[in-house]
Amino acid sequence: MNIKVFGACCSKCTMMYGYAEEIIKEQGLDATLDKVTDIKEQMKYGIMSLPALMVDEKVISSGRMLSKKDMEKAICKK
């Protein structure tokens, strides 16, 4: 599984990345986690608003902060 959190250094982006780290550890997932800050990479996926979450090359959320519970549902349903 590949998880990407898109965003710069804003608090929401940082918090979502932290949630993703916690979920991977708590659920014992075999996953890679990347933080994407490059605007060209964001545009490649059509992401116009941050923060954004992508799981296995599918954009799950863009432009809003997800709760940890919502992130866990999105990540673990795979």
N, C-alpha and C positions, 0 to 999 in steps of 0.2 A: 504494500500500500504506500502511496506517495501523497503526502499532505503538504500543501503550500498555504502560507499565510501571506497575503499581499498587503504592504503598507510600509510607511516610513517609520519614524521614531515616535509617532503619536502614542498617547497612553492607551487608546483603544486597540491599536494594532499590536502593541507590546503585550497587552492583557490577553488578546486572542491567541497570540503565540504561546504564552504561558499556559493557557488553558489546554492548548493542543499538546504541549509537553506533558502536562499532568495526565491527560486522558490516555496518551500512549503508554505511559508508565503504569497507571492504575489498571488499565485493561490488558496489559501485557501484549500489546499489539506489535506485530512485525511491520514497522512503518518507518519511512524516512520523513523528516520534517524539514522544510525549507522556509526561510523568510525571504520574500522577494520584494526588493525595494526599487528595482530598475523599472522606470516608467515604460520603456520599450517592451519589456516582458509583460507588463500589465496590459498594455494595448494589444499585444499579440493574442491575448485571451479575451479581448473585448471588455476588460474591466475598466470602468470609468469612475467608480466611486470606491473609496476605501473606508474601512478595512474590508478585505475579501478573503474568503476561504475556498480552497479548491481541494477536492479529494479525487485521486486517480484521474486527473485531467478534466474533471467536471466541476464547474463553478457552482458551489453550494449556496454562497451568500456573497453579496456585494453591496457596500454602502451602508451597512448597519452592523452594530456590535451584537454578536450572538452571546447568549448566556452559555455558561459551561455545559449546562444540561442540554441545550439545543445543539451545541457542537458535538457532544457525546452521541446524541441520537444520529446526527448526520454521519459521523465518522464510523460508528459501530454498526450501522445498518448494512454496511458493505459485506 
